[in-house]
């Protein structure tokens, strides 16, 4: 059952809902902002959306095909953007979980988004905890997003069908919200002197580190939420401080110490007397200290700033798979021949990697490569993002206007990912650009010549969309000169090489994959393809830090539940790790489950409790599967 304090919070939220005049059986308010008003709100929240969109993409990749959706709202609970599984999006439409609809408590009663705003804390609202009966088929996990002044500026939420509740969702949402906060925080104080600190050196460079910003003369500017927690002071109190009053030395002395320390971290004392390990960044991206030698017999791996990852070449992409090698060989013959390129394949097969590799192999390699995900930009913003706009083109437009992606790509390559999601009226405008080779921004009277190559990608059946009038036939044949169909990861023969390549990209070529885990990789269908494999390995590397081998115990719980299926019960259940379902009718699955259990026990040296924790199942399940209970 939910904890007492959680139940009390829900009861308070229900009392607020009743005070707003809502009744349990009332029909929800489905009112939606008009297109112009929604565009204004999106413009007002452009900074939030810019930093949230890639995090939402990453979060959705971790929950794809689980009957859920990712939602971003503004500070009032007005939905700005959503990503979700098609089957659940249809259900979401029934309760207006759509951009332009308000999900405050005043509008929808107790719900995770509105209640997270009201309570200013991460909130799970499951099934009948929703105030309105119409919303009780949902399970929702929401976390407020705070700005540098501690004000709520938005909410990140994952909503799904109540029968598909997952106990790890809230943790994913909270981490994702903190990523957005940290990125916005860094962007807001690019010219500040930043002190990154934590009482444990291994947490530097992670979401747990604190970041405090100061002017060059040592005046306090802002602190991240983790920094506020460690400093033990509210923003209002910190605004009266300087670096010297907080850390007991002038800022100039700290910077000198950082420079002299070379590759070592420095230690600072907080006002409460706690000692922390710190790094200093005096200018954007400049790391003044890194790594630490804590004691003669305990050395922490040196941390240094890494340059931005370079894109893979066509040869590297070919790997050891015959299908991909043949595709690359054909591609080499058409690059720089004025032939439009269309990349197709399932989500996550590496279409963006291939587009970057094509650009690097082309005569335009020294020009810009500009990528636009047509599915990730709200429809009301995509026109201004692509074509740009003049000052005063619409209410809320920025002074001096904005150059669109088409002009930004001038002299280089524009990659239009998920081209099938481009609205029809913009398809017509894009066709005109391709024909006339000029761009007219919104609100502009004149056009500007543009010289670009366009590469498109899609996982949708464009020919079927043409038949249903969802995609323009004339644009299709303008873009569809040479089709490059990337195979799914499960159909490739170079999985081992793919794993090695990803580890190299993560600067972890020294890491090994346990043979038992590689067997699991080879049997897994990889519905998320290369992107899923890449995300999994990145997570596993963090969990295996300090070790030389990645095993089952380092894999995320949701992956283990895919390879060893479990039944997820609602949050109200006392035991949130139920046993594996019976599978006597499927001997292949039973053998796989037994093999994984035996491998986990071997890695845990026979410790059943540790093996159960690794696999996310109960000890009784292990005994039952092994025939001992």
C-alpha positions in Angstrom: 0.0 0.0 0.0 1.2 3.6 -0.5 3.0 5.1 2.4 1.1 7.1 5.0 2.6 10.5 3.9 1.9 9.7 0.2 -1.7 8.9 1.0 -2.0 12.1 3.0 -0.6 14.1 0.0 -3.2 12.5 -2.3 -6.0 13.3 0.2 -4.9 16.9 0.3 -4.8 17.0 -3.5 -8.4 15.6 -3.6 -9.5 18.3 -1.1 -8.0 21.0 -3.4 -9.8 19.4 -6.3 -13.1 19.5 -4.5 -12.5 23.1 -3.5 -12.1 24.0 -7.2 -15.7 22.9 -7.6 -14.9 19.6 -9.4 -17.0 16.5 -9.0 -15.7 13.0 -9.3 -18.0 12.1 -12.2 -17.6 15.5 -14.0 -16.5 15.4 -17.6 -13.0 16.8 -17.9 -12.4 20.2 -19.5 -11.1 19.3 -22.9 -10.7 22.9 -24.1 -7.6 23.3 -26.3 -5.7 26.4 -27.3 -6.0 27.6 -30.9 -3.0 27.2 -33.2 -1.9 30.9 -32.9 -2.2 30.9 -29.1 -0.3 27.6 -28.8 2.4 28.9 -31.0 2.8 31.9 -28.7 3.1 29.6 -25.7 5.7 27.5 -27.4 7.6 30.6 -28.3 7.5 31.7 -24.7 8.8 28.3 -23.6 11.3 28.0 -26.5 14.3 27.6 -24.1 12.6 24.9 -22.1 11.5 23.0 -25.2 15.0 23.3 -26.8 16.6 21.6 -23.8 13.8 19.2 -23.0 13.3 17.8 -26.6 16.4 15.6 -26.8 15.9 14.4 -23.2 12.3 13.5 -24.0 13.6 11.5 -27.1 16.1 9.6 -24.9 13.4 9.0 -22.2 11.0 7.7 -24.8 13.6 5.3 -26.2 13.7 3.7 -22.7 10.0 3.1 -22.5 9.1 2.6 -26.1 6.5 -0.2 -26.7 5.3 -0.2 -23.1 2.0 1.6 -23.7 3.2 4.9 -22.4 3.8 8.5 -23.5 6.2 11.3 -22.5 4.6 14.7 -21.9 6.2 18.2 -21.4 4.1 21.0 -20.0 4.7 24.7 -19.1 4.6 26.0 -15.5 0.8 26.0 -15.6 0.4 22.4 -16.7 -0.4 23.3 -20.3 0.9 20.5 -22.6 3.6 21.7 -25.0 4.8 18.5 -26.6 4.2 14.7 -26.4 5.9 11.5 -27.6 4.2 8.1 -27.3 3.3 4.7 -28.6 0.6 4.8 -31.2 -1.7 2.4 -29.4 -1.6 4.5 -26.2 -1.8 7.8 -28.0 -5.3 6.8 -29.2 -6.3 6.2 -25.6 -4.7 9.5 -24.6 -6.8 11.3 -27.2 -9.9 10.3 -25.2 -8.8 12.4 -22.3 -7.1 15.2 -24.3 -3.5 14.5 -23.4 -2.6 16.7 -26.3 -0.6 19.9 -26.9 -2.6 23.0 -26.0 -4.6 21.3 -23.2 -4.3 22.3 -19.6 -3.6 19.5 -16.9 -3.6 21.7 -13.8 -5.5 20.6 -10.7 -8.0 23.4 -11.4 -8.8 21.8 -14.8 -8.4 18.1 -14.2 -8.4 17.6 -10.5 -5.7 15.4 -8.9 -3.3 14.2 -11.6 0.5 13.8 -11.6 1.2 17.0 -13.7 -1.1 19.3 -11.8 -0.3 17.9 -8.4 3.4 18.0 -9.0 3.0 21.7 -9.8 0.9 22.3 -6.7 3.2 20.3 -4.4 6.4 21.3 -6.2 7.7 17.7 -5.8 7.9 14.6 -8.0 4.5 12.9 -7.9 3.0 9.5 -8.9 -0.8 9.3 -9.4 -2.0 5.8 -10.1 -5.4 4.6 -11.3 -8.2 5.6 -8.8 -5.8 8.1 -7.1 -6.9 10.4 -9.9 -9.7 12.7 -8.8 -11.8 12.5 -12.0 -13.2 9.0 -12.8 -12.5 9.6 -16.5 -8.8 9.6 -15.8 -8.6 6.6 -13.6 -7.4 4.3 -16.4 -4.1 6.2 -16.3 -0.9 5.8 -14.3 1.3 8.9 -14.3 4.7 9.9 -13.0 5.6 13.6 -13.1 8.5 15.7 -12.0 8.6 19.5 -11.9 11.4 21.3 -13.7 13.0 24.2 -11.8 14.9 27.2 -13.0 18.0 28.6 -11.4 15.9 30.7 -9.0 14.0 27.6 -7.8 10.8 28.5 -9.7 8.8 25.7 -11.5 9.1 26.4 -15.2 7.5 23.1 -16.5 6.8 19.5 -15.8 8.1 16.3 -17.4 5.6 13.4 -17.2 5.3 9.8 -18.3 1.7 8.6 -18.6 0.5 5.1 -19.4 -2.2 2.6 -19.0 -2.6 1.7 -15.3 -2.2 -2.0 -16.2 1.3 -1.3 -17.4 2.7 0.4 -14.3 6.4 0.1 -13.9 8.1 0.8 -10.6 11.2 2.4 -12.3 9.3 5.0 -14.2 9.5 7.7 -11.5 13.2 7.3 -11.2 13.7 7.8 -15.0 11.4 10.8 -15.0 13.2 12.5 -12.1 16.7 11.9 -13.6 15.4 13.2 -17.0 14.0 16.3 -15.3 17.3 16.9 -13.6 19.1 16.6 -16.9 16.9 19.3 -18.3 17.5 21.5 -15.3 21.3 21.1 -15.4 21.4 21.8 -19.2 19.3 25.0 -18.8 21.3 26.0 -15.8 24.6 25.7 -17.7 23.2 27.6 -20.7 21.9 30.4 -18.5 25.4 31.0 -16.9 27.8 30.4 -19.8 30.1 33.2 -18.8 30.2 32.5 -15.1 32.9 30.9 -13.1 31.5 27.5 -12.2 32.4 25.3 -9.3 31.4 21.7 -9.6 31.6 19.9 -6.3 30.5 16.9 -4.2 31.5 15.2 -1.0 32.3 12.0 -3.0 34.7 12.5 -6.0 33.1 9.7 -8.1 29.9 11.8 -8.3 31.6 14.7 -10.1 30.5 14.8 -13.7 27.2 13.1 -12.8 23.7 14.4 -12.1 24.5 14.3 -8.4 27.2 17.0 -8.5 26.5 20.5 -7.3 27.2 23.5 -9.5 27.6 27.0 -8.1 28.1 30.0 -10.4 30.0 33.2 -9.5 31.0 36.4 -11.3 34.7 36.9 -12.0 35.0 39.0 -8.8 33.4 36.3 -6.7 29.8 37.4 -6.3 27.3 34.6 -6.1 25.0 34.2 -9.1 23.2 30.9 -8.9 23.3 27.2 -7.7 21.9 24.0 -9.0 19.4 22.1 -6.8 22.1 19.6 -5.8 24.4 22.5 -4.9 21.6 24.1 -2.8 21.1 20.8 -0.9 24.8 20.4 -0.2 25.3 24.0 0.8 22.3 23.8 3.1 21.1 27.3 2.2 18.2 28.7 0.2 18.8 30.9 -2.9 17.6 34.0 -0.9 20.4 33.5 1.7 23.1 32.6 -0.9 22.4 35.9 -2.7 24.1 37.7 0.2 27.2 35.6 -0.1 30.4 35.7 -2.1 32.8 32.8 -3.0 35.0 33.8 -0.1 32.2 33.8 2.5 31.0 30.4 1.3 34.3 28.6 0.8 36.7 30.5 3.1 39.1 31.8 0.4 39.0 34.4 -2.3 37.9 33.1 -5.7 41.2 34.2 -7.3 43.0 31.9 -4.8 40.8 29.0 -5.7 41.4 29.5 -9.4 45.2 29.6 -8.8 45.0 26.5 -6.7 43.1 24.8 -9.5 45.7 25.7 -12.1 48.6 24.6 -9.9 46.8 21.3 -9.0 47.1 20.2 -12.6 45.2 16.9 -12.9 44.1 16.8 -9.2 40.8 17.8 -7.7 40.9 20.5 -5.0 39.2 20.3 -1.7 36.9 23.0 -0.3 35.1 23.4 3.0 31.4 24.3 2.9 29.8 26.6 5.5 28.6 23.6 7.5 32.2 22.3 7.7 31.7 19.5 5.2 34.7 18.8 2.9 33.9 18.5 -0.8 36.0 17.8 -3.9 35.8 20.4 -6.6 36.5 21.2 -10.2 36.6 24.8 -11.6 35.6 26.1 -14.9 36.6 29.7 -15.4 35.4 30.0 -19.0 32.9 28.0 -21.1 34.1 24.5 -21.4 37.5 25.2 -19.7 38.3 22.6 -17.0 40.9 23.9 -14.6 41.3 20.7 -12.6 40.5 17.1 -13.2 41.2 13.7 -11.5 42.3 13.2 -7.9 44.7 11.3 -5.9 42.9 10.8 -2.6 45.7 8.9 -0.9 48.9 7.1 -1.7 47.0 3.8 -2.0 43.7 5.0 -3.5 43.8 6.7 -6.9 40.7 7.7 -8.7 40.7 7.5 -12.5 41.7 10.9 -14.0 38.8 12.9 -15.5 39.5 15.1 -18.4 37.4 17.1 -20.9 36.8 15.0 -24.0 36.4 16.6 -27.4 33.0 16.2 -29.1 32.5 12.8 -30.5 33.4 12.5 -34.2 30.9 10.9 -36.6 31.5 7.5 -38.0 32.9 7.1 -41.5 31.1 5.1 -44.2 33.7 2.4 -43.8 33.1 2.2 -40.1 29.4 2.0 -40.6 29.7 -0.9 -43.0 31.2 -3.0 -40.1 31.2 -6.7 -40.9 27.6 -7.0 -42.2 27.2 -8.0 -45.9 23.9 -6.2 -46.3 25.2 -2.9 -44.9 28.5 -3.2 -46.9 26.5 -3.6 -50.1 24.4 -0.6 -49.3 27.6 1.5 -48.6 29.2 0.3 -51.9 26.2 1.4 -53.9 26.0 4.7 -52.0 29.6 5.6 -52.9 28.6 5.7 -56.6 25.9 8.3 -56.1 27.4 10.7 -53.6 28.0 14.2 -55.1 26.0 13.3 -58.2 23.0 15.5 -57.4 20.8 12.4 -56.6 18.5 12.8 -53.7 19.0 10.3 -50.9 16.2 8.7 -48.8 17.2 6.6 -45.8 14.6 4.1 -44.5 14.5 1.6 -41.7 13.1 1.0 -38.3 13.5 3.5 -35.5 17.0 3.3 -34.1 18.7 1.6 -37.0 21.3 4.4 -37.3 19.7 6.6 -40.0 21.2 9.7 -38.4 24.7 8.1 -38.3 24.4 7.3 -41.9 23.3 10.8 -42.9 26.3 12.3 -41.0 28.7 9.8 -42.7 27.3 10.7 -46.1 28.0 14.4 -45.4 31.5 13.6 -44.3 32.1 11.6 -47.4 30.8 14.3 -49.7 32.3 17.4 -51.3 30.3 19.4 -48.7 32.1 18.0 -45.7 33.6 21.4 -44.8 30.1 23.0 -44.8 27.5 22.7 -42.0 25.5 19.6 -41.3 22.1 20.6 -39.9 19.7 17.9 -38.6 16.0 18.5 -38.1 13.7 15.8 -36.5 10.3 16.6 -38.1 8.6 14.5 -35.5 10.2 16.1 -32.5 9.2 19.7 -33.3 5.6 20.8 -32.5 3.6 21.4 -35.7 3.1 25.0 -34.8 6.9 25.6 -34.5 8.3 23.6 -37.4 7.6 26.2 -40.0 9.5 28.9 -38.2 12.3 26.4 -37.3 12.8 25.4 -41.0 12.2 28.7 -42.8 13.0 31.2 -40.1 11.1 34.5 -39.5 11.5 38.2 -39.6 11.2 40.5 -36.6 7.5 41.0 -35.7 6.3 38.0 -37.9 4.0 37.0 -35.1 3.3 37.8 -31.4 6.2 36.7 -29.3 8.8 36.6 -32.1 12.3 37.4 -31.0 13.9 40.7 -31.9 16.0 40.5 -35.2 14.0 37.4 -36.1 15.5 34.0 -36.6 17.4 32.2 -39.3 15.8 28.9 -40.1 17.5 25.6 -40.5 17.4 25.8 -44.3 19.6 29.0 -44.3 21.8 27.6 -41.5 22.6 24.6 -43.8 23.6 26.9 -46.7 26.7 25.4 -48.3 26.3 22.1 -46.5 23.7 19.4 -45.9 20.3 19.5 -44.3 19.1 16.2 -42.8 15.3 15.9 -42.5 14.7 13.0 -40.2 11.1 11.6 -39.9 10.1 13.5 -43.1 6.8 11.6 -43.0 5.8 13.7 -40.0 6.1 17.0 -41.9 2.7 18.8 -42.2 1.2 18.9 -45.7 1.4 22.7 -46.1 5.1 22.7 -45.2 5.7 19.9 -47.7 4.5 22.3 -50.4 6.8 25.1 -49.1 9.8 22.6 -49.0 9.0 21.5 -52.6 9.1 25.2 -53.7 12.5 25.6 -52.0 13.9 22.6 -53.8 12.6 23.9 -57.1 13.6 27.6 -56.7 16.6 27.1 -54.5 15.6 30.1 -52.4 14.0 30.6 -49.0 11.5 33.2 -47.8 11.2 33.5 -44.0 7.9 34.0 -42.2 6.9 37.7 -42.4 9.6 38.4 -45.0 9.1 40.1 -48.3 12.2 38.9 -50.1 13.9 35.5 -50.6 17.4 34.4 -50.1 19.3 32.0 -52.4 20.3 28.7 -50.7 22.7 26.0 -51.8 22.1 22.8 -49.9 21.9 19.0 -50.3 19.0 17.4 -48.6 19.0 13.9 -47.1 15.7 12.5 -45.8 14.9 9.6 -43.5 11.7 7.9 -42.5 10.4 4.8 -40.8 6.9 5.3 -42.3 5.4 3.8 -45.5 5.4 7.0 -47.6 3.8 5.4 -50.6 0.8 4.4 -48.4 0.7 7.9 -47.0 0.6 9.3 -50.6 -2.5 7.1 -51.2 -4.2 8.5 -48.2 -3.2 12.1 -49.1 -0.9 12.4 -46.1 2.2 13.0 -48.1 2.7 14.8 -51.4 3.5 12.6 -54.4 5.5 15.4 -56.2 7.7 15.9 -53.1 8.1 12.2 -52.7 9.6 11.8 -56.1 11.7 14.9 -55.6 13.3 13.4 -52.5 13.3 9.7 -53.4 16.2 9.5 -55.8 18.2 6.6 -54.2 16.8 4.6 -51.3 19.1 3.3 -48.6 17.2 0.7 -46.4 19.1 0.0 -43.2 18.5 -3.5 -41.8 17.2 -4.0 -38.2 19.9 -4.9 -35.7 18.3 -8.4 -35.3 19.0 -9.0 -39.0 22.6 -7.9 -38.9 25.5 -10.3 -38.6 28.0 -7.9 -36.9 26.5 -7.5 -33.4 29.9 -8.2 -31.8 31.6 -5.6 -33.9 28.7 -3.2 -33.2 29.2 -3.6 -29.4 33.0 -3.0 -29.8 32.4 0.1 -31.9 30.0 1.6 -29.3 32.5 0.8 -26.5 35.2 2.6 -28.4 33.0 5.6 -29.0 32.5 5.7 -25.2 36.2 5.5 -24.6 35.8 2.1 -23.1 37.5 -0.2 -25.5 39.2 -1.9 -22.5 35.8 -3.2 -21.3 34.8 -6.8 -21.9 31.3 -8.2 -22.2 30.7 -11.4 -20.2 30.1 -14.3 -22.5 26.7 -15.0 -20.8 25.6 -11.4 -21.5 26.8 -11.6 -25.1 24.6 -14.7 -25.5 21.7 -12.7 -24.2 22.5 -9.9 -26.7 22.6 -12.4 -29.6 19.2 -13.8 -28.7 17.5 -10.5 -28.0 15.2 -9.1 -30.8 16.4 -5.5 -30.1 13.1 -3.6 -30.9 15.0 -0.3 -30.3 17.8 -1.4 -32.6 21.2 0.2 -32.5 19.9 3.1 -30.4 18.7 0.7 -27.7 22.0 -1.2 -27.7 23.9 2.0 -27.5 21.8 3.4 -24.6 22.0 0.1 -22.8 25.8 -0.1 -23.1 26.2 3.5 -21.9 24.1 2.8 -18.8 26.0 -0.5 -18.2 29.3 1.3 -18.4 28.3 3.7 -15.7 27.1 0.9 -13.5 30.3 -1.1 -14.1 32.6 1.8 -13.4 35.8 0.6 -11.8 35.4 -2.9 -13.3 36.8 -4.5 -16.4 33.8 -6.5 -17.5 30.1 -5.8 -18.1 27.8 -8.6 -17.0 24.1 -9.1 -16.4 24.2 -7.3 -13.1 25.1 -4.1 -14.9 22.2 -4.1 -17.2 19.2 -1.8 -16.6 16.2 -3.5 -14.9 13.8 -2.9 -17.8 16.2 -4.8 -20.2 16.4 -7.7 -17.7 12.7 -7.8 -17.5 12.5 -8.1 -21.3 14.9 -11.1 -21.4 13.5 -12.6 -18.2 9.8 -11.5 -18.4 8.1 -10.5 -15.2 4.6 -9.4 -14.3 4.5 -5.8 -13.2 1.8 -5.1 -10.6 0.3 -1.7 -9.7 2.0 0.6 -7.2 -0.5 -0.4 -4.4 1.0 -3.9 -4.2 3.3 -4.5 -1.3 5.6 -6.8 -3.3 6.7 -4.9 -6.4 8.9 -7.8 -7.6 6.5 -10.5 -8.6 7.6 -13.9 -9.8 8.1 -14.9 -13.4 4.9 -16.0 -15.2 4.5 -19.7 -15.8 5.7 -20.8 -19.3 5.5 -24.5 -19.4 4.0 -24.4 -22.8 7.1 -22.6 -24.1 10.1 -24.9 -23.5 12.4 -22.5 -25.3 11.5 -19.6 -23.1 11.8 -21.8 -20.0 15.3 -22.9 -21.0 16.3 -19.3 -21.6 15.0 -18.3 -18.2 16.8 -21.1 -16.5 20.0 -20.3 -18.3 19.9 -16.7 -17.2 19.2 -17.7 -13.6 22.1 -20.1 -13.6 24.4 -17.4 -15.1 23.3 -14.9 -12.5 24.0 -17.3 -9.7 27.4 -18.0 -11.1 28.3 -14.3 -11.3 27.0 -13.9 -7.7 28.9 -16.9 -6.5 25.8 -18.8 -5.6 24.2 -15.9 -3.5 20.5 -16.3 -4.3 19.6 -12.9 -2.8 22.1 -11.1 -5.0 21.1 -13.1 -8.1 17.4 -12.3 -7.5 18.2 -8.6 -7.1 20.2 -8.7 -10.3 17.4 -10.3 -12.3 14.6 -8.3 -10.6 12.7 -11.4 -9.4 12.0 -12.9 -6.0 14.2 -15.5 -4.3 11.2 -17.9 -4.3 11.0 -17.6 -8.1 14.6 -18.7 -8.4 14.1 -21.7 -6.1 10.9 -22.6 -8.1 12.7 -22.4 -11.4 15.5 -24.5 -10.2 13.1 -27.1 -8.9 14.1 -26.6 -5.3 10.9 -25.2 -3.9 
